[in-house]
Amino acid sequence: MELLSVKNLTKLYKNNRGIKNLNLTINEGEVVALLGPNGAGKTTAIKSILGFTNKTSGEVSINGYSCETNIEKAMLETGIMVGKPAPYEFLTGYKNLKIHSELYKDINEEKIERVLQEVELVPYKDEKVANYSTGMKQRLSFAKALVHEPKLLLIDEPFSGLDIEGRSIMKKLLKKLSYENNVGILISSHLINDINDIATKVCIIHDNQWLETTYVENIFEKYNNLEEYYLDKVKGKGV
């Protein structure tokens, strides 16, 4: 089942930066890595897909619903992790999730406890978030994206601020979500090694321009790793 369809998405700012002609699809169980250097347009692309910023042109549908005419239904089964984590620091991790869960239906205590366990924050759930490390806040933000059991996840630079343990937790959970739960995932990153063993498809953005979207299995028919493929594709594009 197709969970996300992006056709010729363009968002241009007055300085002519942004993202141009982005094309990609995500099906159930696919993990699409949105790759590009800092400033390439990755965050703009995700915000435009979600409607956080008005696109210049193009078409986007999520879970079969047009984001032009049915944004509420499109977002109902979508998990989002974009931007710097901004939890209520004076509340506990558990209370943060409890408040967030009230945006959705049928989220009981068991689901909150389960997602805390998945991001390995159960021992700290009753501590105020002000005492959390940067990585713990990042994992709490990820828990908020997961608590309503979405079919589609859109996450922007999820490994930022995570230590080695936090990265391992995040990677393990992303694999489980895609392989076992059939969740479709879009991950933006400027660090190829972070997604090298997770992605099933790669979408390259460079200099605010979409270059290519292709399956990882096709890449490995010609290249030894994703870094080699990426560098070859952006050759002559400013790298």
Secondary structure, DSSP 8 states (H G I E B T S, - for coil): -EEEEEEEEEEE-TTS-EEEEEEEEEETT-EEEEE--TTSSHHHHHHHHHTSS--SEEEEEETTEETTT-HHHHHTTEEEE-SS----TTSBHHHHHHHHHTTSSS--HHHHHHHHHHTT-GGGTTSBGGGS-HHHHHHHHHHHHHTT--SEEEEESTTTT--HHHHHHHHHHHHHHHHTT--EEEEEES-HHHHTTT-SEEEEEETTEEEEEEEHHHHTTT-SSHHHHHHHHTTTTT-
